[in-house]
Amino acid sequence: MKTIKFSELQSNPQLYKQIGEALANGELVCIPTPSGYKLAADLGSPSAVTAMIHAKRRVKNAPALVFVPDRSWADKVASFVSPDAHTLMDRFWPGPVTLLFKAGDDLHPKVRKPLTKAKGWLGVRVPEDEVSSRVIAAFGGPVLVSSANLAKKKGAHSLAQVKKNFGRTVNLLIDAGDLSPGESSTLVDVSNDIVSVVRSGAITEKSIHEALAG
């Protein structure tokens, strides 16, 4: 596992290009985010997606969170983006609101099937934290992300635990030390005509409904 310290990224932002290239080469990357370390893989690569699923030991309940560079990518990964979804993207992206869409047909079948068989949707977000946003920008496309812990286990905030669990499967780690637990994103289901808040998080349910009310 190659490691880049967060302090190195701050002093040499050109290193983000290396991270983007690693993703483009189908490698697994681990990045620090406000809600803990996350594994990242090229959403367009069936082999990279499969590698993440097996690394997490979650074959029956695959991760389904996608980070995209900007809101235009929602139309490319979702089957339909409703007016309400556009309203929420206008108001909260980049930011801690994850919108749940039905997966689009443009996704590779070997990607779409395992990621949607458990819940039927993909969670999509434009992240706002520095590392995530710059990694996604350097890669230039949608990235599948998932908490850096094994199925039904904790440890995504502990650098030592992340290294122990994924030292043999992750190709590149951004080392930011141990992370403090942060607030999760708010999950909003926009896959149907009726918008519903599935999980409250950094953005309150009241704020979601106020945005939709105009």
C-alpha positions in Angstrom: 0.0 0.0 0.0 1.4 3.4 -1.0 0.8 6.2 1.4 0.5 9.9 0.9 0.3 12.1 4.0 -2.4 14.7 4.1 0.3 17.3 4.9 2.1 16.4 1.7 -1.2 17.0 -0.3 -1.5 20.5 1.3 2.0 21.4 0.4 2.0 19.8 -3.0 -1.5 19.7 -4.6 0.0 18.1 -7.7 -0.2 14.9 -5.8 -3.9 14.8 -6.4 -3.1 14.0 -10.0 -1.4 10.8 -8.9 -4.6 9.8 -6.9 -6.8 10.5 -9.9 -4.5 8.4 -12.1 -4.6 5.5 -9.5 -8.4 5.5 -9.8 -8.2 5.6 -13.6 -6.0 2.6 -13.5 -8.6 0.6 -11.6 -6.9 0.8 -8.2 -8.6 1.1 -4.8 -7.9 4.4 -3.0 -8.6 5.2 0.7 -9.3 8.9 1.5 -10.2 10.8 4.7 -13.6 12.4 4.8 -15.6 14.2 7.5 -17.4 11.0 8.3 -14.3 8.8 8.4 -12.0 7.1 5.9 -13.7 5.9 2.7 -12.6 3.5 0.0 -12.9 4.8 -3.5 -13.0 3.1 -6.9 -13.8 4.0 -10.5 -17.6 3.6 -10.9 -17.1 2.8 -14.6 -14.7 -0.1 -13.9 -16.4 -3.5 -13.2 -13.1 -4.9 -11.9 -12.5 -2.0 -9.6 -16.1 -2.1 -8.2 -15.8 -5.9 -7.7 -12.5 -5.4 -5.9 -14.1 -2.9 -3.5 -17.0 -5.2 -2.8 -14.7 -8.1 -2.0 -12.4 -5.9 0.0 -15.3 -5.0 2.2 -16.7 -8.5 2.3 -20.1 -7.2 1.3 -21.0 -9.3 -1.7 -24.7 -9.6 -0.6 -25.1 -5.9 0.3 -22.8 -3.9 -1.9 -22.0 -0.3 -1.2 -24.0 2.1 -3.3 -22.7 5.7 -2.6 -21.3 7.6 -5.6 -19.3 10.9 -5.4 -19.6 13.0 -8.6 -17.5 16.1 -9.7 -20.6 18.2 -10.3 -24.4 18.0 -10.6 -24.3 17.4 -14.4 -23.1 13.9 -13.6 -26.4 13.0 -11.9 -28.1 12.7 -15.3 -25.3 10.2 -16.3 -25.6 7.8 -13.3 -29.4 8.1 -12.6 -32.2 6.9 -14.7 -34.3 10.1 -14.1 -33.6 13.3 -12.3 -36.8 15.0 -11.1 -37.5 18.7 -10.8 -37.4 18.2 -7.0 -34.0 16.6 -7.3 -32.7 19.5 -9.3 -34.0 21.9 -6.6 -32.1 20.0 -3.9 -29.0 19.9 -6.0 -29.2 23.7 -6.5 -29.6 24.3 -2.8 -27.3 21.7 -1.1 -24.6 20.6 -3.6 -21.7 20.6 -3.0 -22.6 19.5 0.5 -23.8 16.8 2.9 -27.0 15.7 1.1 -27.0 12.4 -0.6 -29.8 11.9 -3.1 -31.1 8.4 -3.8 -31.8 7.7 -7.5 -32.7 4.7 -9.5 -29.5 3.7 -11.3 -29.2 4.7 -15.0 -29.0 2.3 -17.9 -25.7 3.8 -19.0 -23.9 2.1 -16.1 -22.1 -1.1 -17.0 -24.4 -4.0 -16.2 -21.6 -5.6 -14.1 -21.6 -2.4 -12.0 -25.3 -1.6 -11.9 -26.5 -5.1 -10.9 -24.4 -5.7 -7.7 -24.7 -2.1 -6.5 -28.5 -2.0 -6.8 -29.7 -5.5 -6.0 -29.9 -4.9 -2.3 -31.7 -1.5 -2.2 -32.5 -0.7 -5.8 -30.9 2.7 -5.8 -27.7 4.6 -5.9 -26.9 7.4 -3.4 -25.3 10.4 -5.3 -23.5 13.4 -3.8 -21.1 16.2 -4.8 -18.8 16.3 -1.7 -17.6 19.6 -0.3 -14.7 18.6 1.8 -11.3 19.4 0.4 -9.8 15.9 -0.1 -12.9 14.3 -1.6 -13.7 17.2 -3.9 -10.1 17.5 -5.2 -9.7 13.7 -5.7 -13.0 13.5 -7.7 -12.0 16.6 -9.7 -8.6 15.0 -10.5 -10.2 11.8 -11.6 -12.9 13.6 -13.6 -15.8 11.2 -13.2 -18.1 9.3 -10.8 -16.4 7.3 -8.0 -18.0 4.6 -5.9 -17.2 5.2 -2.2 -17.8 3.2 1.0 -16.8 3.5 4.6 -13.4 1.9 5.2 -14.6 -0.8 7.5 -15.5 -4.4 7.0 -19.1 -5.6 6.9 -20.8 -5.1 10.3 -17.6 -3.8 11.8 -16.5 -0.4 13.0 -13.1 1.2 12.5 -13.3 3.7 9.7 -12.0 6.5 12.0 -8.9 4.6 13.1 -5.9 4.8 10.8 -4.4 1.6 12.4 -7.6 -0.3 11.9 -8.0 0.8 8.3 -4.4 -0.3 7.6 -5.1 -3.6 9.3 -8.3 -4.3 7.4 -7.3 -3.0 3.9 -3.5 -3.1 3.8 -3.5 -5.9 1.2 -6.4 -4.6 -0.9 -6.0 -0.8 -1.0 -3.4 0.5 -3.4 -3.2 4.1 -2.2 -4.0 5.6 1.2 -4.2 9.3 2.1 -2.9 9.4 5.7 -4.7 12.0 7.9 -4.1 10.2 11.1 -7.0 9.2 13.3 -10.2 11.0 12.5 -12.9 12.4 14.8 -16.4 11.1 14.1 -18.4 13.6 12.1 -22.0 14.0 11.2 -23.3 11.8 8.3 -24.9 13.2 5.2 -28.7 13.4 5.0 -30.3 10.8 2.7 -33.1 11.9 0.6 -35.1 9.5 -1.7 -35.9 11.3 -4.9 -36.4 8.1 -6.9 -40.2 8.4 -6.8 -42.8 11.2 -7.1 -42.9 11.7 -3.4 -39.6 13.0 -1.9 -38.8 11.4 1.5 -36.0 11.9 4.0 -34.6 8.5 4.7 -32.0 9.6 7.2 -31.5 13.0 8.9 -27.9 14.1 9.1 -25.9 17.3 8.7 -28.9 18.9 7.0 -32.2 18.8 8.9 -35.4 17.3 7.4 -37.0 20.7 8.0 -34.3 22.4 5.7 -35.0 19.8 3.0 -38.8 20.5 3.0 -38.2 24.3 3.2 -36.0 24.1 0.1 -38.7 22.1 -1.8 -41.4 24.5 -0.7 -39.4 27.3 -2.3 
